[in-house]
Amino acid sequence: MEVAFRILLIVFAIGLIAAVLLQKGKSAGLSGAISGGAEHLFGKQKARGLDLFLERLTVALAAGFFILALVVSYFLNQ
C-alpha cells in the first residue's frame, strides 16, 4: 500500500510540474508590471479556455500532492 502511494505521489509531482510549466506568465517584465494593472482594471480579457483549465488542474494537482505527502509521511512514521 505504501509503495502505491509513493508511486502516486511521484505521478502527482510530475503532473504538477508539467501543469505549472505549461501556464503562461502573468506579466512580461517591467512593462507587464506597469501596464498589467491597468489592463486588469479596464477589462482586457485573456483567452480563458486553456488558461482556466490549467489553473484548475494546477490547484487540483497541488491539493492531491499535499494530501498524498501527508499520507506517505504518516505511513513512514508507523
Summary of the structure (lengths in Angstrom):
residues: 78
radius of gyration: 17.7
end to end distance: 13.2
largest distance: 55.2
contacts: 165
relative contact order: 0.18
helix: 81%
strand: 0%
